[in-house]
Amino acid sequence: MSDYLDQVEAQLAELTDRGAHRRLRARRPGLGGAGTSSGGPRPPRRRTEVLAFLSAAAVAAAVVAIVVLNVGTSKPQRTSAPATASAKHSAPQAKTTPPTATITQKITSTASPSPSQAASLYPQSFTAISELTWWLLGEAPCSLVGQQPPCGAILRTTDGGRTFSALEAPRASLANDLSQSGYSQIRFADLTNGFAYGPDLYATHDGGTTWQPVDLGGDVSDLAISDGEVYAIVSPPPGSAGRLMRSPVGQDQWTPVTAAGRVSGGLWVLGQEVLAQSASGPGYGPDLVVSTDGGASFASVPAPSPGLPCALEAQSPPIIWAQCATGTESGVWRSTDYGKNFVTAHGSGLPPLPNSAVFAAASDSTAVVGYQQLYRTSDAGATWMPTGPSGISRWTYIGFTDSTHGVALGYVGSVSQANQRLYYTTDGGQSYHLVPVH
């Protein structure tokens, strides 16, 4: 604890010396998703491991079906794109005024989270707008009359995790997978505007004092924020492919991004760059869709692992990182030309990893990936070295707010809500330190 606080103190002094904080780059969780993109660290996003490898062409469709089924029913936790874009991506985007707005009913919470509720939170989603200002969402004891567990609680820190304050949470159940109602992930664009989603969507435009449900006509499986716009992948009832939608962060005026076509996942947004995985084909789709003009147009490029889900990050466009399921284990790829050509980045020192491994890129050359053990590369995937604390049974999320600051969520011991812990890095993933939350 003392080591962690000493590091935060040193960073606060450094930030005071150099002035304003750097803006969020990444998102897991988001951070999206240190998410951010997508804020996020991205939905940490979880993908479950496929139990058997079927390589023959005659059974390829079966492999895709198994992976899609498992991923679709797992708890959504992925690295998100940045909630705010870096300075080089801060130019305003030309947008047409949406002709219609979604009508929502405002729900006002009357009771604040109790100190005991805040002290008992077990984090499952993270979002940030700078290296010092974060939000945590997690399961906590229900504090309002009539609430049924599981209940969610939200904590915010403005000093890099040294202290936390409790905020209101949406009056809905905390979901564990997309088959349930409620929400499982959180993203904030700034101190005022935030979103809780997965599968339902709730928005706050007063810093979390009140939350309102937003109906987009389907489940929200992914969400990313950048340059004053919030993007979401909305999946209509079963049998229909997802669509990409967006709204100004301060208004619930959602309209389809029609140029993207049908999409399945992999959402990442940073400035004018918008990435997603196309749903025009079997499974999760054989292609990625890439926009460099804020979603006005998209180019289609082959996915590194066609038909299987990918997590995408572009911290330094045109460089794109991709971590994708392959059928039995996940792989890491990297492109330097907006995805036209992907080269494997699964270099020496990186062992086989399950499809449910988590991934985050800190820069165009540095990334971290892992399942029980984290591995870091600083040479674009040519070599990987073990990093992070030991004793983690499963990492559920990693993400970066910039090239040096980031977080990770993992289970210490058995995989249970009470064993989930938050770790912080200030050196680009070379080391991680426990952040006391409860």
N, C-alpha and C positions, 0 to 999 in steps of 0.2 A: 504493500500500500504506500509506504513512504517513498519507495523508488518511483512509483508511478506519479505521486504528487510532486516530487522533485522535478520530474521531467516536464510535467504540465507547467510548473512555475517557471522553469527555464524557457519554455516556449512562449509563455505570456510575456516575459521580459523581452524576448527576441522580437515578438510581434509588435510590442510597444515601440521598440527602437525603429522598426522599419515602416510603421504606419498601418494603413488599412490591411485587413486580412485578404489573403488570396481568395478568389471565388472558387466555388465547388466545380471540379472538373469531371468526376466520374459518373453501381447502382444499383445493384445489386436491385441499396438499399438500398437500391437501390439499393452517393452512396444510395441508392436508392435508394437500392436499392441500391458506406461512404459512397453511396449510390449513386451515385448519382450520376444518372442520366437520366440515366437513364438516369440521383440523389440520391441518385442516388446514389452508400453501398447499396445492385439489382437484385424483386420480389425478389432477398435471396431467392433463388429458384431451385427447387429440388427436382431431380430426375431419378427414378428408381432403377435399380440395376436389372437388366434382362438376364435371366438365369441360364440361357443356353444360346450358343452361337450356331446359327443355321446359315451356311454359306452358299448353298446351291441356289441357283436362280429360281428353281421351281418353288422354293419355300420362302423367297425374299419377302413376299407380301405378308406372310405369316409373322416374320420377325418384326416388320414395321407395325403390324397390328398389335403385337404384344407390347412393344415399347410404347406406342401411343397410348394404349390402355393404361399401362403403369404410370406413365408421366401424367396423364390426365387426371388420375385419382390421387396423386401424391400431394402433400402439403406444399403450397406454392412458396418457394424461397429461392430467389435468384438475385444476381447482382444487377442493380438498376443503373440507368443512365443518369447523368448529373441533373440535379434539380436546377442548377444555374450553370450557364455556359462560361467558359473561360473568356478572357478579354478578347482574344483573337476571333471569337465567334459571337461577339456582342452586337453586331450590326442588326438593326431591326429587319424583320421579315415582312415582305409585302403580302398582305392577306386581303381577301375579299370579305366584306361584312356578312356574317351568316344570316340567312333570311329568317330563320326561326330559332327560338330558344327553348330549351327543355324547361318545363314548368315543374318546380319542386316544392315540397311542403317543408317549411322550416320547423325543426324541433329544437326546443330550448331546454337544456339540462338545468336543473335547479339546485343540484347538490354537487359540491366539489369532491374530488377523490380524497379519501381520508389519508392521513399520514401512514397508517398501517397498510393501506392498499398500495401506496407508492413504495413502501419499504419491502413489499412482498412480490414485486413485479419480476417476472422471469422473461427476459427479452426474446422476442422471436422476429422482430423486424426493426430496421434501423434506417434513418434518413438524416441527411446533413445539408446545410447550406454554406458551411465553412468548416475549417478544421477545429473550431471551438464550439460551434452551435449545432447540436444534434437533437434528435427525438428518438425515443425508444417506445415500441409497442410490445406489450406482452400480456400474458395471462396473470390475473391477480384476483384476490377475493372480491366477490360482488359487494358493492357498498350502497346500492340504492334499493329501496323497497320494491319488491316484485321482480327484480332481476333474477334470471336463471343462469347458472354457470354453463359453460365457461364465460367469464367476463373479461373484458379488455381494460387496460389502463395505459396511459401515455405519460412519459416523463420527458422533460426537456432540460438540457444543460446549455449554458452559454459560456462555460469556462473549460471546455474540453473534458468534461466528466468529473471535475472536482466536486461540484454540487449539482443536484437535480431538483427540479420542482415538478409537481404533479399538475397535469392539465385534464380537462374534461375529455372523455372518450365518447364515441357514438353510442347511443342507446340501442345496442344490438349485440348479438352473440359474437364472440370471438371464434372465427371458423378455423378448423384444422385442415380442411380440404375443400376443393371447389364444389363438392356435391352438397355442402351444407350452406345454409343462409348465414349472412353476417359478413364479417371482414377479417382479413388475416395479415394485411400489409399496410404500411403507412408511408406517405411521401409528403414533404413540405417544399414549397417553392420559395418561401420567404417566411418572415415571422408572422405573417397574417394569413396566408393562403396554404391550405393543406388538404390532403385527400387520404381517406382510408378505403381500401378496396380488397377484392378477392374473396368471394365472387361479387358481392354487392358493392355499391359505390356510395360514399358519403363525402361531403365537402364542408370545409370550414373557411370562412372569409373574415374571421375575427380572432385569429390566433388560437383557435381551439376552445373558445368560450361556448360556442354553439356549433352543432353539426346538422347538416341537412341531407336527406337521402336524394340521390340523383338517379333517375331511371333512364338507362341508355338502351333498353330493349334487349338486354342479355347480360350474361356474366362478364365481369371485367377480370380478365386473366393476367393482364400486364399493364403497367402504367409508368410513364416517364415524363420528366419535366425539363424544359430548357427554353431560354430566351422568352419568358413570359407566356409560353404555351404549354399545356398539358396534353399528352397523347395517351390513348388507351386502346388496347385490343379488346374488342367486345365480341363475345361468342353468343350468337342467338341460340334458340332451342336446339336440341340434338338434331343432327342431320344437316345443319347449315355451317358453312365456314365462317371464321371470324372476319371482322372488318376493322380497319383502323379509323379512329375518330379523334378529334381534338377540340380544345376550347381555350380561350384566354384564361389564365390562371385565376383571375379575379372575378370571373363570371361563369355561370353554368350555361354556356351557349355552345353546345356540342354539335359538330357537323362532321360528316364522313370525309375522310381523305381518300377520295375515289381513285386517285392515280395509283395508289398502292395495290389495288385489287384485293383479292382475298388473302388474309394473313393468318398465321397460326401461332406465332410467338417470336422470341428473340428480339424484342423491341429495345432499341437504343436510340437516344436522341442527344445530340450535342450541337448547338447552334443550328446551322443550315443542314447538317447531316442527320438523316433519319434512316435507320436500318430496321429490317424485320425479315422474318422468314415467310416466304410465300406459301399459301395453302392450295395452290393450283396444281394438284397432283396427289399421289398416294401418300399416306401417313401425314407427316408434317410438311410435306412439299419438297420438291427437288431443288428449288432455287431460293436465293435471297433477293430481296428488293432493296435498292440503295438509292436514296435521294440526296442530292447536294444542293438543292434549292428550296429547302424548307417544306418538302412534300408536294411541291407543284408538279414534279415529274419524278419517275422512278426508272432505274435501269435494272434489268433482271440478270443475275449472275448465278452460276452453278453453286450449290451449297457444298461444303467440304464432305458432308456425310448425307447424301440425298435421302429424303424421306424420314430422317430422324431429327430430333430437336437439337437446336444449337443455341448457345448463349453468345451474343455478339457484343463487342466493345470496340470503340474507335476513339481513343484518347488523342491521337494525333493524325487525323485524316490527311492523306488517303490510306493510312495504315489501319487495317481492321484485324482484330484478333477474333478467333472463333473457337469455342470449346463445344464439341458435339458428341452425342451418343453415337456408337458405331454398331451396336447389337449386343456385344458382350462387355465392352469397356469404352470409356470416353477417350477422345483424342484432342490435341490442341493444334490449331493451324494459325497461320498469319499471312496476310496479304498486304502488299505495298501499293496496290493499284485499284483501290476501292472494290476489291473482291473479284476482279476479273481472273486473277490467278492466286490460288491459295497454296502455300507450301507448309508441310508438316513442321510444327515447332515442338514436337514430342522428342526432344533431344536426350543426350546422355544424362544419366542420373535420375531420370523420371521413370518410375516403375509403371506397370499397367494400373489404371485407375478405373473404378466402376463408373457406370453412367451417371450415378448420383453425386460424383465429385463436384466441388464448387470451384469457381474460377473468377479472377478479377485481374485487370491490367492496370498498372500504375502509370505506364508511359508507353512509348512506341517500342521500347526494348525490354521493359521490366514487367513481369506478371507473376502471379501466385496461383497455384492450383493444389487441390488435395481433397482427401476424404477423411482418413484418420491422422495422417501426417501431411503437413503442408510442404510444398516445394516451391522454390523461387528461382526465376531466371532473370538475369540482367543483360543477357546477350541475345535477345530475340528468340529464345527457345533452344539455342544450340546446346546449352548445359543447364542443369537444374541442381539446386542444393536444398537439403532439408532445412526447414525454418519453423518457427512457432513453438509453443509449449508442448510438452509431452502429456500423455494421459488423456487425450481427447479421443472419445469413442467415435465421434462423427462431427465433422464440420458442416454447418448448414448454410453458411453465408460468409463471403468475404467481399470487400469493396474498398475503393480509394476515393478520397475527396480531391487529392492532387497527387503529384508524383512521390510524395513522402508520407502523407498522412492517410490512414485507413483503419478499418476495423475488421473483426472476424467474430462470428458467433459459433460456438461449439458446445457439445455436451461433455462434461467432466464426469467420467464413469458411465453409468447406464443411460440409455436414451430415454430421459423423462424430463418433463417440463421444468421441474425443480433443479435440474442439473445443467440447464443452459447458462452459459457465461459469455460475457462480452470482453473482447481483447482489443487493444489499441496499438497501432504502430506509428512511429514518427520517423522511421528510416526506410520507407519504401518496402516494408515487408521483411526486412532482415531480422527483426525481432518483434515480438508482441508481448504486451503487458496487460495483466488483468485490470479491468475497470470495476471497482466495487459498486454494485447497484443496490444490493440489499444485504 
